[in-house]
């Protein structure tokens, strides 16, 4: 079955370390997105990509980086510059076209220890 | 700029009672509207969507929503709540030419009591 897979489900990071969250989809979707979720704040867009080798900053891109070398993959790196990285991270993908909506992965919970 | 407002960050209903979760949108062009559900420590799952066809939209798990342009609303309802409906619900909006990007509300936590 087609879907979108995020790994790992839980991730612990020491202060000062970079970590990379994986997101892979086999839905043949062109667009992919990364959101951060904090209690009471809804979903905030970090980065998005509508085509391979191209991506744009979202509302809270500082301290994060992404790449889109393959259509299927959109990894997110949380760098040491991100001051408060502890959060739930969600990856999503979609077809091109506003009426389709997104398919979400199951999320990665990142905790700084 | 487009936006959605979800009134009530927490809603509590009794099992078997009507569920009503409110969503109002702001968009200068015709919107596409979505409702998603999220269970603890999981991703979001699409419940239903409005894409300019029928104004009354039926979704999964017995939920439905009605698009009311005059009220700029897209409220989510279910006639009879079940314990399994306890979750967080998100309303989202986009529009043609918006680059596919969804703007999400801050969510409503639904609690279902016996």
Interface residues (C-beta under 8 A of the other chain):
Chain A: X6 X31 X33 X35 X40 X41 X42 X43 X45 X48 X50 X88 X90 X92 X94 X96 X97 X98 X99 X100 X101 X102 X103 X104 X105 X106 X107 X109
Chain B: X9 X32 X34 X36 X41 X42 X43 X44 X45 X46 X49 X51 X52 X90 X92 X94 X95 X96 X97 X98 X99 X100 X101 X102 X104 X105 X106 X107
